[in-house]
Amino acid sequence: MIRFERVGVVFKGDCHALSNISLHIARGEFVYILGRSGAGKSTLLKLIYADVLPTSGIASVLGYDISFLQAGRIAYLRRQVGVVFQDYMLIDGRTVFNNVRMSLDIYCFKKSEMQERIYGLLRRLGIFHLRDDLVEGLSGGEKQRVAVARALVNDPRIILADEPTGNLDRDNADIIMGMLLQAQKNGATILMATHDLGKVEKYPARSITLGGGRLLND
């Protein structure tokens, strides 16, 4: 599913974001990515959906070699990956419903099926009453839940979650964790970057620890 062999990422100014990372993640695994700020967690996630490219080594995701993906193939890869961004990446000027619908626009769903999928997720996340509200008027926690709905709505094969419970109270955080675990049971591979060791203890799974761009523990 995901295979890194001695992967490195170097940004401008000789900044080594990742160095010599080797790991294999199988279909249906739930994996926490741990580490302090600047450890390389977000860069690792960005590699998986080809937002950054490896400077060295081999990065293979869903059978694609990230180093040699053409633009059209990157788009196809991303259709199979749901991402919960740390800064939400919602589109201002659009409603909650339309932000979530964006993930379904490339598919040939009937309007009724699309609405059923979106409404179901919004209800489970406790934000159905906000469906017609513009996203710029939402709180941080509400935006986080919209971002989760958008990532899950098309049943992706891989879900990448960058601090998905960081702005949520305990009850809503537990709802998010429950939804991610259900997606795993349905066959999705989940990678979740987090600082919250309490979540790791409550919902134990494989944990990868990064430090200074290197793999410290797996």
C-alpha positions in Angstrom: 0.0 0.0 0.0 2.7 2.5 1.1 6.4 1.8 0.8 9.3 4.1 1.6 12.9 3.0 1.0 15.6 5.3 2.3 13.5 8.3 1.4 14.8 11.8 1.9 13.3 15.3 1.3 15.5 18.3 1.1 14.0 21.8 0.7 15.7 25.0 -0.4 18.5 26.1 1.8 19.7 22.5 2.4 16.8 21.9 4.9 16.6 18.2 5.4 12.9 17.7 6.2 13.2 13.9 6.0 16.3 11.7 6.0 16.7 8.0 5.2 13.1 7.0 6.0 12.2 3.4 5.4 8.8 1.9 6.3 6.0 -0.2 4.9 2.4 0.3 5.7 -0.1 -2.4 4.7 -3.7 -2.0 3.5 -6.1 -1.5 6.4 -3.5 -0.4 9.0 -4.0 2.4 11.5 -0.7 4.2 12.1 0.0 7.2 14.4 2.8 9.5 13.4 4.3 11.0 16.5 6.9 13.7 17.1 7.5 17.3 18.1 6.7 20.2 15.9 9.3 20.2 13.0 9.9 16.5 13.3 8.7 15.9 9.8 5.2 14.5 10.4 3.4 16.8 7.9 6.1 16.3 5.3 5.7 12.6 5.5 1.9 13.0 4.9 2.5 15.4 2.0 4.7 12.8 0.4 1.9 10.3 0.4 -0.4 12.5 -1.7 2.5 13.8 -3.8 2.3 17.4 -2.5 6.1 17.1 -2.1 8.4 14.8 -4.0 11.3 12.7 -2.6 14.8 14.1 -3.2 16.2 10.6 -2.7 15.0 7.0 -2.2 11.8 5.3 -3.4 8.4 6.4 -2.3 5.6 4.1 -3.6 1.9 4.7 -2.8 -0.9 2.5 -4.2 1.6 1.2 -6.7 2.7 4.6 -8.0 6.3 5.8 -7.8 5.9 9.3 -6.4 9.1 10.5 -8.0 7.9 10.0 -11.5 4.2 10.8 -11.4 2.9 13.0 -14.2 0.3 15.6 -13.3 -2.6 13.6 -14.6 -1.6 10.5 -12.5 -1.1 12.7 -9.4 -4.7 13.8 -9.8 -5.8 10.1 -10.0 -3.8 9.2 -6.9 -5.3 12.0 -4.9 -8.8 10.8 -5.8 -8.0 7.8 -3.7 -6.6 9.7 -0.7 -8.7 11.7 1.8 -6.8 14.4 3.7 -7.7 16.3 6.9 -5.4 19.3 6.7 -4.1 21.0 9.8 -5.2 24.4 8.5 -8.5 23.0 7.1 -8.0 24.1 3.5 -11.7 25.0 3.2 -13.0 27.3 0.4 -14.3 30.6 1.8 -17.5 31.9 0.1 -18.9 28.3 0.0 -21.2 26.6 2.3 -20.4 23.6 4.5 -22.4 21.4 2.2 -20.6 22.6 -0.9 -17.1 22.3 0.7 -17.8 18.6 1.4 -19.5 18.1 -2.0 -16.2 19.1 -3.7 -14.8 15.7 -3.0 -17.7 14.1 -4.9 -17.9 16.4 -8.0 -15.7 14.1 -10.1 -17.9 11.1 -9.5 -21.2 10.3 -11.3 -23.3 10.2 -8.1 -27.0 11.0 -8.4 -28.0 14.2 -6.6 -30.0 12.2 -4.0 -27.1 9.8 -3.3 -24.6 12.7 -3.0 -26.9 14.5 -0.6 -27.5 11.3 1.5 -23.8 10.8 1.9 -23.1 14.3 2.9 -26.0 14.7 5.2 -25.2 11.5 7.0 -21.6 12.6 7.7 -22.7 16.0 8.9 -25.2 14.5 11.3 -22.6 12.1 12.7 -20.2 15.0 13.2 -22.9 17.2 14.9 -22.8 20.0 12.2 -25.9 19.2 10.1 -27.5 22.4 11.3 -24.6 24.3 9.7 -24.9 22.7 6.3 -26.0 26.0 4.6 -23.6 28.3 6.5 -20.5 29.8 4.9 -17.4 28.2 6.3 -15.6 31.4 7.1 -18.2 32.1 9.8 -17.5 28.8 11.6 -15.4 28.2 14.7 -12.1 26.3 14.5 -13.7 23.1 15.8 -16.5 23.4 13.4 -14.1 23.9 10.5 -12.2 20.8 11.6 -15.3 18.7 11.5 -16.1 20.0 8.0 -12.6 19.0 6.9 -13.1 15.5 8.3 -16.4 15.1 6.5 -14.8 16.2 3.2 -11.9 13.7 3.7 -14.3 10.8 4.4 -17.2 11.4 2.0 -15.9 9.5 -1.0 -14.7 6.4 1.0 -10.9 6.9 0.1 -8.5 4.0 0.2 -6.0 6.1 2.3 -6.9 8.7 4.9 -4.3 11.2 6.1 -5.2 13.1 9.2 -2.9 15.9 10.4 -3.9 16.7 14.0 -7.6 16.0 13.3 -8.7 16.3 16.9 -6.5 19.2 17.9 -9.3 21.9 18.0 -12.0 19.6 19.4 -13.4 18.9 22.8 -13.2 15.4 24.2 -16.7 14.3 23.0 -16.2 15.5 19.4 -12.6 14.2 19.3 -14.0 10.7 20.3 -16.5 11.0 17.5 -13.7 11.7 15.0 -11.7 8.8 16.3 -14.7 6.5 16.0 -15.2 7.5 12.4 -11.6 6.9 11.5 -11.6 3.5 13.2 -14.8 2.6 11.3 -13.2 3.6 8.0 -10.3 1.3 8.9 -12.7 -1.5 9.5 -14.1 -0.9 6.1 -10.6 -1.3 4.6 -9.1 2.1 4.5 -5.5 2.7 5.6 -5.2 5.5 8.2 -2.2 7.7 9.0 -2.8 10.2 11.8 -0.2 12.8 12.9 -0.8 13.8 16.5 0.8 15.3 19.6 -2.0 13.8 21.7 -0.5 10.8 23.5 -3.8 10.3 25.4 -5.5 9.4 22.1 -2.7 6.8 21.4 -3.3 5.3 24.8 -7.1 5.3 24.5 -7.0 3.9 20.9 -3.8 1.9 20.6 -2.3 1.2 17.2 1.0 1.1 15.5 3.0 4.2 16.2 5.8 5.8 14.2 8.0 8.4 15.9 9.9 11.0 14.0 12.6 13.4 15.2 14.7 15.8 13.2 13.3 14.3 10.0 14.5 10.8 11.0 12.6 7.7 12.0 13.3 7.2 15.7 10.9 4.4 16.5 8.4 2.1 14.8 
